[in-house]
Amino acid sequence: YGFGYDPIFYVPTHHCSSAELLPEIKNQLSHRGQALRALQVALQAIG
């Protein structure tokens, strides 16, 4: 999994590199995944 610099970024909470994470876990941790979840909450709040 992963691409580019993913093999050199260590994720201490999961004790592995970013490249070793499953895509689902990587999306949970990434700033893009966090932003998407925040957007979903905001959209649900306005109906």
N, C-alpha and C positions, 0 to 999 in steps of 0.2 A: 504494500500500500504506500501511498505517498508519492511525492515527486520533489524535484529540486533539492532544497535544503532540508527537507523533512528528516532525513537520517541523522542530522547533527543536532536537532533540537530535542533535548531530553525533557520528558514530562514527569516530574517527580511524583505527582500524585498517582501515576500509573506505573512507575518504575520501568519506563521504556522510552524509546525515541518516538517522535511524532510519526515516523514512517511505519512503526510497528502497530499503531492503533488501528482498530477497525474503523471504517468510514463513519459508522454511526456514532462511535465514541468521539472521534475527531470533530464531528459536527457539533456534538454537545459542548465540547470545550472551546471551540473556535469563536472568535469575536463575531464572525458572520452568523454562526448558529445562534449565538446569544441575541444578536440584533433581530434575527428573524422571529425568534420566540417573543421578544418584546413587542415587535410589530404586530404579531398575531394577537397578543393580549390587548394592545391599544385598539386594534380594529374590532375586536369583540366588544370592547367597552363602548364604542360608538354605534354599535349595532350593525 
